């Protein structure tokens, strides 16, 4: 007899760019549980949505997760056959387009027509001119062109769509943990103000939202924090109980590890005040939470408390902000560091007045340093013999940003001796600003696509 | 630079050799990573860095010595406008929140690591004094 007192939610992607072969073992494990289950893909970082919006301007049928086919195609048949709904924010700037694409994938595989629900309400760009545009936000934007404005909406429309029988729920911007809370709400039928349970499932979602980051990914430090078979790390599954507690594990036969330490690292990831982790659904408090190993690669999270959800939703606004130019050149052998430092001095003089100039001596001081160069100034010149100089700037004007690239390239003949391996890159930059928005101004819901929608 | 203490009582650095202790226990100085691990998260221009003790026995030591003031000083080249330390005794963990340390954050920073992902390893280089009876709890190579 299958255990229906819990719902199993598996996570098969933690960001846009995650592996596309993670879902298979997760779906196999979900089928094996024999009980109610759901599969999520989280593919929408802060800036991903703005990039998707830009893509949609180029192609009105685009603007959703570019790897959608690769993510869904390998598991769609098994998910439909075993009634495992797929819930994902891979709709990005075009959830309807993503929903239609999934209908098309099902047809091309000869599967039954999936019931696809598309969640709406997060896109608030049309309000940018009125309610959204507070004085504070206007100051942050400083007149630059808005690309996207989306509210982080909660789990309710996802839960409603699942209760209506959706096989696939496609969203745009939702709070990441809401992808997991939605199925838990639909299964357990909790009241929307059952704060402790909602907080528990929200933190289950927080553990799952970054994929392998809870199962040994992003954890290994050889000799100190060893992770078995990292190349085949398994993605997480949470068994969410009626009381809101959960047990996290990974599919049998996969690499990685799930223990109290991997779970605590992810539990605190991107948390500020542990008494008040804010989502659209609840304010979660993890100060009394318990993390216990309950089996090999199985960890239980319990004791999460919840308080009433915020009155406002967080809105992220993305805008065009100019250009980032980078250039690199290597120096090796005797006095390499001195030659790299001289090259940096040459660039500083040549680009004086252009704008902020970031200087890294890769191999001496780079990522821990700061854009103002304080760290580098306090690093005594040493005798490193394999150094890569990297410089970067940003500028509102493309041609000005490109000056940096030309100056780095010119080091071939005008710079210190022996410089080689110049690489330069230029890309447009996006700025983001955020503001709160009264949730009454952000009506949300879902729509089940008709079979004709896929035509 | 201000180093706010936040909700938690950010204790000042205190040697295990307290006054009135008749016999001073031998003390070993180790990098924090031997006693704890952590991960960095970012939102906008704000970084959070968790510090999770390898064992319950090491936790009070870490709380006593790894204060918001020491973390603020350790990151002074990033000029944090505020460092707040939150304690999670049930998890044997602390969470440091450092404001304005990401050179503007992922959209504006010129750093290769604009998320500040590497910052946890910088924090874990802070020194910790460990009394002899807790040395067996430490992780990793002593070299």
Interface residues (C-beta under 8 A of the other chain):
Chain A: X46 X47 X218 X219 X221 X223 X224 X225 X261 X264 X265 X266 X267 X268 X269 X270 X271 X272 X273 X274 X275 X286 X287 X288 X289 X290 X291 X303 X321 X324 X356 X358 X360 X366 X367 X368 X369 X370 X371 X372 X374 X375 X378 X390 X392 X393 X394 X429 X430 X431 X432 X434
Chain B: X7 X33 X34 X37 X38 X39 X41 X42 X43 X44 X46 X48 X50 X52 X54 X77 X78 X79 X86 X88 X90 X91 X93 X95 X97 X103 X104 X106 X107 X108 X109 X110 X111 X112 X113 X118 X119 X122 X139 X140 X141
